[in-house]
Amino acid sequence: MDGELMRTIVAAIPLPVIAIGPDERIAAANPAAVALFGAGIEGRHHLLSLRQPGLQAAIAAALSEGRTGTARHVIPGPSQDITYRVTVAPAGDGHALLTFEDVTEAEQMGLMRRDFVANVSHELRTPLTALLGFIETLKGAAKDDPAARARFLAIMESEAGRMNRLIGDLLQLSRVEAEERVRPTERVDLQALLAGAVATLRPLAEGAGVRVEITGETGPLPFPGDADQITQVLVNLIENAVKYGGSGGVVTLHLAREQMPRGPGIRLDVIDRGEGIDAVHIPRLTERFYRVDGHRSREQGGTGLGLAIVKHIIQRHRGRMRIESERGKGSVFSVILPEI
């Protein structure tokens, strides 16, 4: 095949594409491939740029046997590796054509799905194992022991409640993800929703010896939102502050106006004065099932999905969430929502 014609064909393909000639040198590379591998790639032996064994085997098969194949090619990056699926096909006259498709996100999503299924299985298996063990005990040694029976039934009720909360949060997460691209249009008042959330959690706060105070803006704060979902965000953040940061005795909910990149916004800071969170955990707090202290979270009735749900709700509202914390100095969970 004529070299100029090969360059014309390669340049017309939007994905990174490299053509290798019968002399095993790179005969042509389109702009996307040059951006990936650097200028001056044409004319080099392909081994200088494409060294991974699986890809080399696919190139050899295409050049010598006329066989089409695929291979993975991984390019190390500063924050994460980029993975390409490379299709290697014979292109006539002893040439081979390599097309690079970025599959990094697809592979990450697959890994997340596998992790998610494994986590759900683990979270359900633990209480189920406990329930089956207590049922077996109640049918045998403890069936005529009223005190043991009452104790075991209380534990079984707690474990069943834990499974019910987990299933409820999984369903809620699924609904939020399904609606994430549809922004709410109804106008709601953040001030009123916050007052309602505080009233709902007052018994919990009083039982923990925590005072919840609202400071900052005092008038109505209207914005486009889903009242039920925003209430869930508020309840989750305040409940977490009371449960895990309440050792400071006070949880402050501070309302303020803030300028966002696309216009005016409303910021809510949920401030506790508890033990704080190590910086290493902060980037992962909104991951599904990620817990700073798994044992304590389960004891408090947590499912490990609360902040993941919060993140998706805030994204649906085109808002942002910031988390700031320092060990021994408490935490600040900030939600910024657009007013228009």
C-alpha positions in Angstrom: 0.0 0.0 0.0 1.3 3.5 -0.9 2.7 5.3 2.1 0.8 8.5 1.4 -2.5 6.6 1.1 -1.7 4.8 4.4 -1.2 8.2 6.1 -4.5 9.5 4.6 -6.4 6.5 5.9 -4.8 6.6 9.3 -5.4 10.4 9.7 -9.1 9.9 9.0 -9.7 7.7 12.1 -10.6 9.5 15.3 -9.0 7.0 17.6 -5.2 6.7 18.0 -4.0 4.6 15.0 -0.6 3.4 14.0 0.4 1.6 10.8 3.4 -0.8 10.8 5.1 -1.6 7.6 6.7 -4.9 6.4 10.1 -3.7 7.7 8.5 -3.6 11.2 8.8 0.2 11.4 6.0 2.6 12.1 4.9 3.8 8.6 2.2 6.2 9.8 0.6 7.6 12.9 -2.4 9.9 13.2 -2.4 13.0 15.4 -4.1 11.1 18.2 -1.4 8.5 18.2 1.3 11.2 18.0 -0.2 12.8 21.1 -0.1 9.5 22.9 3.4 8.3 21.9 5.2 11.6 21.1 6.4 13.3 17.9 8.9 11.5 15.7 7.3 8.1 16.2 7.1 7.5 12.4 10.1 5.7 11.0 11.0 4.0 14.4 11.0 0.3 14.9 7.7 -0.5 16.7 9.6 -2.2 19.6 10.9 1.2 20.7 7.3 2.4 21.5 5.2 -0.7 21.9 7.2 -3.0 24.2 4.5 -5.0 26.1 4.7 -8.7 25.3 1.0 -9.3 24.5 0.9 -6.5 22.0 4.2 -7.6 20.4 2.7 -11.1 19.9 -0.4 -9.6 18.2 1.8 -7.5 15.9 3.9 -10.5 14.9 0.8 -12.5 14.2 -0.7 -9.8 12.0 2.6 -9.1 10.1 3.7 -12.7 9.5 0.4 -14.7 9.5 -2.2 -12.1 8.5 -4.1 -12.7 11.7 -6.3 -10.1 13.5 -5.9 -10.0 17.2 -6.4 -7.8 20.3 -4.1 -6.9 23.2 -4.0 -4.7 26.3 -1.5 -1.8 26.3 -1.1 0.1 29.6 0.5 3.5 29.8 1.6 4.6 33.3 0.1 7.9 34.4 0.9 10.3 37.3 -2.4 9.5 39.2 -3.6 6.3 37.5 -2.6 4.0 34.6 -4.4 4.4 31.3 -5.5 1.1 29.7 -6.0 0.6 26.0 -7.5 -2.3 24.1 -5.5 -2.5 20.9 -7.0 -4.1 17.8 -4.2 -5.3 15.5 -5.3 -6.2 12.0 -3.4 -6.9 8.7 -3.8 -4.1 6.2 -2.4 -5.6 3.0 1.1 -5.6 1.5 2.6 -6.8 4.8 1.3 -3.9 6.8 -0.5 -4.0 10.2 -2.9 -1.5 11.5 -3.2 -0.8 15.3 -6.2 0.9 16.7 -6.1 2.1 20.4 -9.4 2.3 22.4 -9.2 3.7 25.9 -11.0 1.2 28.2 -9.7 2.6 31.5 -13.2 3.8 32.7 -14.9 0.6 31.5 -12.4 -1.5 33.4 -12.8 0.7 36.5 -16.6 0.4 36.3 -16.3 -3.4 36.0 -14.0 -3.5 39.1 -16.4 -1.3 41.0 -19.4 -3.6 40.1 -17.4 -6.6 41.3 -16.4 -4.9 44.5 -20.0 -3.7 45.0 -21.4 -7.2 44.7 -18.7 -8.6 47.0 -19.5 -5.9 49.6 -23.2 -6.4 49.5 -22.8 -10.2 49.8 -20.5 -9.6 52.8 -22.8 -7.1 54.5 -25.8 -9.4 54.1 -24.0 -12.7 54.9 -22.9 -11.5 58.3 -26.3 -10.8 59.8 -27.8 -13.8 58.0 -25.1 -16.1 59.6 -26.0 -14.6 63.0 -29.7 -15.2 62.5 -29.2 -18.8 61.4 -27.0 -19.5 64.4 -29.5 -18.1 66.8 -32.4 -19.9 65.2 -30.5 -23.1 65.5 -29.8 -22.4 69.2 -33.4 -21.5 69.9 -34.6 -24.7 68.3 -32.2 -26.7 70.5 -30.4 -25.8 73.8 -32.2 -22.4 74.4 -35.8 -23.4 73.5 -36.8 -23.9 77.2 -34.7 -21.0 78.6 -36.9 -17.8 78.6 -34.0 -15.5 79.5 -31.8 -16.8 76.7 -34.7 -16.8 74.3 -35.5 -13.1 75.0 -31.8 -12.1 74.6 -31.4 -14.0 71.3 -34.6 -12.6 69.9 -33.5 -9.1 70.6 -30.2 -9.7 68.8 -32.1 -11.3 65.9 -34.4 -8.3 65.7 -31.3 -6.0 65.6 -29.7 -8.1 62.8 -32.9 -8.2 60.8 -33.2 -4.4 61.1 -29.6 -4.0 59.9 -30.4 -6.1 56.7 -33.6 -4.0 56.2 -31.7 -0.7 56.4 -29.1 -2.0 54.0 -31.7 -3.1 51.5 -33.5 0.3 51.9 -30.3 2.2 51.3 -29.5 0.0 48.2 -32.9 0.8 46.7 -32.5 4.5 47.5 -29.0 4.6 45.9 -30.4 2.9 42.8 -33.3 5.5 42.6 -30.9 8.4 43.1 -28.5 7.2 40.4 -31.4 6.7 38.0 -32.6 10.3 38.5 -29.1 11.9 38.6 -29.3 13.4 35.1 -32.7 15.0 35.8 -32.3 18.2 37.7 -35.2 19.1 40.1 -37.2 22.2 39.1 -39.5 22.7 42.2 -38.5 25.6 44.5 -37.9 24.5 48.1 -36.6 26.4 51.1 -33.4 25.1 52.7 -34.1 26.9 55.9 -37.4 25.1 56.4 -36.0 21.7 55.4 -33.1 22.2 57.8 -35.5 23.0 60.7 -37.5 19.9 59.9 -34.4 17.7 59.9 -33.3 19.1 63.2 -36.7 18.5 64.8 -36.6 14.9 63.5 -33.2 14.2 65.0 -33.8 16.1 68.3 -34.5 12.9 70.3 -31.2 11.3 69.0 -29.2 14.5 69.9 -30.7 14.7 73.3 -30.0 11.1 74.0 -26.4 11.6 73.0 -26.1 14.8 75.1 -25.5 16.9 72.0 -26.9 20.4 71.4 -27.7 21.2 67.7 -27.5 24.9 66.8 -28.4 26.8 63.6 -26.4 29.9 62.8 -25.9 32.3 59.8 -28.6 33.2 57.4 -32.0 33.5 59.0 -34.4 34.2 56.2 -35.9 31.8 53.5 -33.3 30.2 51.2 -35.2 29.0 48.1 -33.5 26.9 45.4 -34.5 24.3 42.9 -34.6 21.0 44.8 -36.2 17.7 45.6 -37.5 18.2 49.2 -37.3 14.5 50.1 -33.8 14.0 48.8 -32.4 17.2 50.3 -34.0 16.2 53.6 -32.2 12.9 53.4 -28.9 14.7 52.8 -29.5 16.9 55.9 -30.6 14.0 58.1 -27.6 11.9 57.1 -25.0 14.7 57.7 -26.5 15.8 61.0 -27.0 12.3 62.2 -23.4 11.5 61.4 -22.2 14.6 63.2 -24.2 13.7 66.3 -23.1 10.0 66.3 -19.5 10.3 65.4 -18.6 13.9 66.3 -20.9 14.6 69.2 -18.2 14.1 71.8 -17.6 17.8 71.5 -21.1 18.4 72.9 -22.3 20.9 70.1 -23.1 20.4 66.4 -23.3 23.7 64.5 -25.3 24.1 61.3 -24.1 27.3 59.6 -26.0 28.7 56.6 -24.4 31.2 54.2 -24.6 32.5 50.7 -21.7 31.6 48.4 -20.9 32.5 44.8 -20.6 29.4 42.6 -18.9 29.3 39.2 -22.3 29.6 37.4 -24.1 31.9 39.8 -25.2 32.4 43.4 -25.4 29.5 45.8 -26.3 28.5 49.3 -23.8 26.8 51.6 -24.5 24.6 54.6 -21.7 23.8 57.0 -22.3 20.9 59.3 -19.6 21.4 62.0 -18.8 19.1 64.8 -16.1 19.3 67.5 -15.4 15.6 67.9 -12.4 13.5 67.4 -12.0 14.3 63.6 -11.0 12.1 60.7 -7.5 11.3 59.5 -6.7 13.0 56.2 -6.0 9.6 54.5 -9.7 8.7 54.8 -11.3 11.9 53.5 -11.0 11.3 49.7 -12.7 7.9 50.1 -15.6 8.8 52.5 -18.2 8.9 49.8 -17.3 5.5 48.4 -19.9 2.8 48.8 -19.3 0.7 52.0 -16.1 2.7 52.9 -15.9 3.1 56.7 -13.3 4.8 58.8 -14.2 2.5 61.7 -16.3 -0.4 60.4 -17.1 -2.0 63.8 -18.2 1.3 65.3 -20.3 2.2 62.2 -22.1 -1.1 62.3 -22.8 -0.7 66.0 -24.3 2.7 65.3 -26.6 1.2 62.7 -24.6 2.5 59.6 -24.8 0.7 56.3 -21.7 2.3 54.7 -23.9 3.8 51.9 -25.1 7.1 53.5 -22.4 9.4 52.1 -22.5 7.7 48.7 -26.3 8.5 48.6 -25.5 12.1 49.7 -22.9 12.5 47.0 -25.3 11.4 44.2 -28.1 13.6 45.5 -25.9 16.6 45.5 -24.6 15.8 42.0 -28.2 15.6 40.8 -28.8 19.1 42.2 -25.6 20.4 40.4 -24.1 21.1 43.8 -20.8 20.4 45.5 -19.7 18.8 48.8 -16.5 19.6 50.7 -15.1 17.7 53.7 -12.5 19.2 56.0 -11.3 17.5 59.1 -8.3 17.2 61.4 -7.7 14.7 64.2 -8.7 16.1 67.5 -10.3 19.2 66.1 -13.6 17.9 64.6 -15.0 17.9 61.1 -16.8 20.2 58.7 -19.1 18.7 56.0 -20.1 21.5 53.6 -22.9 21.3 50.9 -23.1 24.1 48.3 -26.2 24.2 46.2 -27.1 26.6 43.3 -29.9 29.1 44.0 -31.0 29.2 40.3 
